[in-house]
Each structure stands twice: as C-alpha cells, then as structure tokens.
Amino acid sequence: MHEFIPLKTHAQIIGDAKTANDLFSTRSARARFCDIGIVCAACIVLLVPFVGKPFHVDDPMYLWTARQIAAKPFDFYGFSVNWSGHEEPIIEAMKNPPLVPYFIAGAAMFVGWTETALHASFLLFALLAMAGMYLLAAHFCRQPLAAVILMLFCPAFLVSATTLMCEVPLICFWIWAVLLWIRGSSRSPWLLPLAGLATAAAALTKYSAINLLPLLAAYALLHPAPRRTRLFQSVSWLIPVVVLAAYEHFTFVHYGRGLLSDAVGFSSTANRQSPITMGAKLLDAMMFLGGGASALAILTIAVMRWRIRMAVLASALIFTLLAKWKFSTSGMGKRRHTVISRR
C-alpha cells in the first residue's frame, strides 16, 4: 500500500514561496554587506600607504581656499594667488565651486592641516563611492562585486583618490545621486529629495555635474512612475536648480560676476583661443579612456584567443609609442613650472 500524501493548498504553496524569498533576501543582504566590506577594506589597503603623500598639482588651490574659508566662511574666493607667474584673483585661476574646500576646512578643524590628516579624511569619499557603486551595479547586473572591483583598480580612480582635488568627491556624489534617484523612482519616493541634494552637492563640487540634470530627467521620462512619485521627482529635480541659481546670485553680488556662468564663458573662450585639432581630441580621448577602462581592457584581452590577443597588444604598443611621440613633440610635456604663493 502506498502512503497517501495530501496535496498542499494554494495558500500553503504561497506561504512556502514567501518563506523562501525571505530567506533568500536575508542571505542576499548579508552577502551584499560582506561584499561592500571587502571592497572598502581593499580600498583602504590601497590608499592608506599614500596618506602621507605631499600636496601637489592643484592641491594648493583647494588648501588656500580652505584656509580662506576657515578665516572668512562667507568670502571663500576673496583672495589672490600667484599661480601663473603673476598675482591675480583666485577666481581667475580657480574655475571650480567651493564645496571641496569647505570640506577641507571642516575636516581641518578636527584633524589639522597635515598631509596625513587631510588625505585620511578624503578616504570617506572613496569609501562612499565604492559602496554606492556596488549598490548601483547590483541594480543592473548579477556581479556587482566584479563591477566595483573594476572601478577600484582603474588608474584614473586610484590616482585621483590620493589627491585633495574634486574628482573623487564628484564621483561619490554623482553615484549616490543616480542611485537614490533610481531607488526613489521605483520604490521609495522619499529618497528622491536626497537624490536632489546629492546632485546639488555634485554641482557644487564640479560644474560639469550639471549634466546630471538631463540624465535624471531622461530616466524619469523613460521609466514612468505613479503620480505621487512624479510629484516627488519634479520637486527633487528642482533642488539643484534652485541651489545653483542661489550660488550664481551670491557670487555675482560678492565678486561682481556669477561664477557658474563665468566658468562656462571661460571654457568657451579657451576653446576659441586655443583651437584643438580633431586628431589631438581623439588622442586625448584615447588617453583618458585608457586610464579609465584599462582594467576592463586587460580582462577582455585575457579571454581572447592568443592570435587576436597578440594583434591587440601589438596595436596597443604601436598606439602607445605614437602617443608618446606626439606628446613629446607637441610641447604638452614641457609646461613651465611656476612658483606659487598665497597672499
């Protein structure tokens, strides 16, 4: 005699599936937490050896502005520098907004002005960028850990993360603005104002972050949301617009020009006065692409057949030699170093 096994009811089946999903979600959350911890630990291991690195390149610009902010918080660009061989107002030499100098001034109040202290404080941006990239990648792919590791080992990210300049803070705010906008549009509308604030912070870190505005608007148009969420999107999208308008007005009143429009005008004038050929633009684009995507290129080459691999490597070597020759003969590598000082 076969034992009779009763069939499960529909409610029991649904209950079992819900339990399995809950268990899966719990394991997934734990796995994500561990992955983020691993990536952040790797980031710290890679960057901590450089916390004592001397200030260099454009770091002094941000440090001088931070010291000005520490003395006069509402007059962040009210001083002059000798950056190009002659004394000039800082707004002529510095074409970036002041959020990063404000962070430096705030951090220096607690940890001091030494290289080690300030570089260590900037680890915060790198770690937040890693965590944000992992969560953003998890929304689009099944291997978010691989995606964030590729970002971590990009030379462009690693080199920029050892400075006090605006690139890594910009990446951090950009990633979180996109992540919060996507999450807010799909499930939690209360995150959308945070996305607006992150966008405003990105734009006050570097003006090019204004490009987030059409990007976020395009996402909202391509992924229609419920009416209540659309209202949140509209209000949140206006947050960075209002912040930038207030910044433009404030700088116009204090410095006689709106620094946002001034930066746009400076870029246009520089392009007209120093026209760049299409070949030079292509070379620059390839150089930036190499610095930003070299880790992905190495992994791609590793899975190719050996003949194709050799052809790709030979082509890369030839291009590198041509780029080096072009760089050395164009005068780009012979820029004059100037003595810098602060009044």
N, C-alpha and C positions, 0 to 999 in steps of 0.2 A: 504494500500500500504506500502510495506517495503521500507525503505530508502536504496538506493544503496550505499554501501561503497566500494570505489575502492581499489583494492589490491595494496600493496606497491611494488615498483620496487625493483629489486635486490640491486641497489645502495643505496636506502633508508634503506633497511634492514641492509646492511653492515655499513652504517653510524650510525644507532641506536646502533648496537653492539659495534662499536668503542667508541661511547659516553659512553655507559655503562661500558666498560672496563676502560676508562679514569677515570670515577667516582670511580670505584672500586679501581683502582690503587692509586688515591688520598686518599681515606679513608684508604687503607691498609698502605700507607706511614705514615699517621697521627697516625694510631694505633701502628705501629712499633715504631715511635718516642715516643709515650706515654709509651709504654711498657718498652723501654730502659730507659726512665726517671725514671719510677717506680723502676726498678731493681737497677739502680745506686743509687737512694735515699735510698733504703733498704740496699745496700752495705755500704753506708756512715753511716747510723744509727747503723749498726752492728759493724763497725770498729772504728768509732770516739772515743768510750769510751776507746780504747786501744792505742791511740796515745801517751799517756804518759808512756807507758809500758817501764820498764828499758831494756837496751840492754842485751841480754842473748844468750845462746847456742853458735852458730857460728857467731853471730853478730860482735864480736870484730875483727874477721878475716877481714871482709869486711870494717870495720871502719878504722883499721890500714892501710889497703891497700889504702883506700880513702885518708887518711892523707898523705901517701907517694906520691900519685898521685898529691895532691894539692901542694906538695913541689917540686916533680920531675915528671912531667907528662909523660915522656918517659922512666921512670925507675920504673914501678909500683910494681915490686917484688924485688927491691933492698934493702931489709932489713931483719932482723932476728927477731924471736919471741921465747918465752918460752911457748910452747903450751902443751908439753907432759912431762914436768918436766926437760927439758934441752933446752938450746938455740940451734936453728937450723935455716937455711934459710927458709924464708916463702914458697918457692917453695916446700919444703919438707912437710910442714904442710897443705898448701892450694893447692888443686887439682882442682880448678875451674878457668875459664878465668876471665878477669878483667872488663867486661863491667858494672856489677852492682857497683863495687867500683868507676868506672868513673862517673856513675850517682850520687852516693852519694856525691862525691867530687864536681860535678857541682851544685847539689842542695844545698850543704852546703855554696857555695859562695853567695847564695841569702837568705837562711833561717837560716843558722847557723848549729851548730853541736849538738843541743839538741835532746833528745828523741822525744819530741812532733813535732819538725820541720821536722825531717827526717822521722818519721812514717807517718806524714801527706803527705809528698812528695811521699811516696810509695803508697798512695791511688790511684795515677794515674794509676799504673799497674793494680790494682784490678778493677778499673772502665773500663779501656780499655778491660780487659779480659771479663768483663760482657757484654759490648756492642758487642764485637767480637763474643762471644759465642751465643748471641741472633741472630745475623745475620747469623752465620753458621748454627744454628739449624733451622732457617727459610728456609734454602735451602733444608733441608731434612725432615722436619715434619711440621704438621699443628699447633702444640702447642709449638712454640719456647719459650714462656714465662715460661711454666712449665719446660722445659729443663734447662733454665738458672737459675731458682729458685732452682732446684735440685743441680746445681753446686754451687750456692751461699751458700747453707746450708750444703754442705759437710764439715765435720770437718777438713779434710785434707786441704781444701782451706782456711777456716776461720782461722785456727791456723797459717798456713804459711803466711797469709796476715797480721799478727801482728808482723812480723819479718823484718829484713833488709837483709834477705838471698835471694837466687836466684830463689826459686821455683815459686813464683807468677810472677815475670818478665819473667821467662821461659814459663809459661803457656800463658801469654799475647802474647809474640812473636810467640809462636807455633800456637795459634789460628788464629792470623792475617795472618801468612804465609799460612796456609791451606785455609783460607777464600779468600785471594787475589789470590791464585793460581787457585781456583775453578772459581771465578768470571772472572779472566783474561782468563782462558781457554775457557770459554763458551760465553763471550760477549764482554769483554774489554781487549784486549791483552796488553794495556799499563799498566795494573795493575800487570802483571807478573814480571817486574823488581822490583816492590815494594815487591812482594812475595819473590823474591830472597834476597832482603835486610833484610826483616824480618827473613828469615831463617838464614842469616849470623848473625844477632843480637841474635837470639836464641842460635846459636852455640857458640857465644862469651859470652853468659850468663851461659850456662852449656854445657859441651861437648856432653852429651847424645843427644842433639838436632840434632846431625849429622844424627840421624835416620830419620829426615825429608827428606833427600835427596832421599833415595829409596822410601819413601812414595809418594812424589810428582812425581817422575818418574813413579811409578806404576799407579797413577791417569792419567797421560798423555798417557800412553800406553792403558789403559782400556777405555779412552774417547778420541778417535782420533779427532783432531782439524784440521781446514784448514791449508794449507801450511804456510801462513803468521804467524798464531798463533803458529805453531810448531817451527818456527824460533825464535819467542819471548821466547817460553818455553826453548829452548836449551840455548840461551844466558842467560836467567834469572837463570836457574839451575846452570850455571857455576859461578854465582856471589858468592855464599857462598863457593864454592870450591876454588876460587881464594883468597878470604878473609882469609880462614883458612890456605891456603898454605903460604900466606904472614905473617900471625901470627906465624906459625911454624918457618919460616925463621927468623923473627925478634927476637923471644925468643931464638932461637939457637945462634944467634950472640951475644945477650946481656947476656944470662945466661948459655951458654955452653950446652944447651940441648933444643930440641923442646918440649914445654910444652904440646902440644897436644899428641904427641907420648909418652911423659913421663907419662901422665895420663893413657893412655891405658896400658902401661907397668906396672904401679903401680897397676892397677886393677887386671891384670893377676897374678902378684907376690903375692898380698894379698890373692887371691883365692887359690893359691898353698900352701902358708904358713899356712893359716887358713882354711882348708877344712871344708865345711859345709855339714852336712848330708841332705838327701832328706827330712827327717821329719822336720828339722829346716827350710829348704827352704819353705816347704809347710806352716808351721806355720807363717813365715814372710809374705808370700804371702796372707794368710787369714787375717792377721792383717792389712796389707796395704789396702786390698780390703774392709775390714770393715770400715776403716777410709775414704775411697774414695766413697763408694757406700751405706753408711748407710741410707741416706735419701731415696734413691730408694727402699732399702730393707724394710724400715718402711711403705712406701706407698703400696708396694706389699703385705706385711703381712696384711695391713688394709682391703684389698678386699678379703681375703681368708675366707673360712668357718671356724667357730670357732674351730672345732676339729683339722683341719690342722694347724690353727694358733697356737693353744696350743702346738702341736707337734713341730712346727718350733721354737717357743720361748723356749721350754724345751731343744731342741737340741742346740740352741744358748747359753743358760745358761750353759749347760754342757761343751761346747767347750770353753766358756769364762773362766770357772773355771780351765779347763785343761791348757789353755794357760797361765793363771796367775801362776799356779803351775810350769809349765815349765820355765816361765820367771824368777821366784824367785829362782829356783834350779839350773839354768844354769849359774848364775853369770852375766847375761846380765843386771840385775838391780842393780848391785853392782860395777859399774865402778868407778874408783878412780877419784876424782875431783882434778885438778891441778891448781896451781896458774899461772895466765897468765900475761904476761907483754910484753912491746914493747921497743926495744932498740932505 
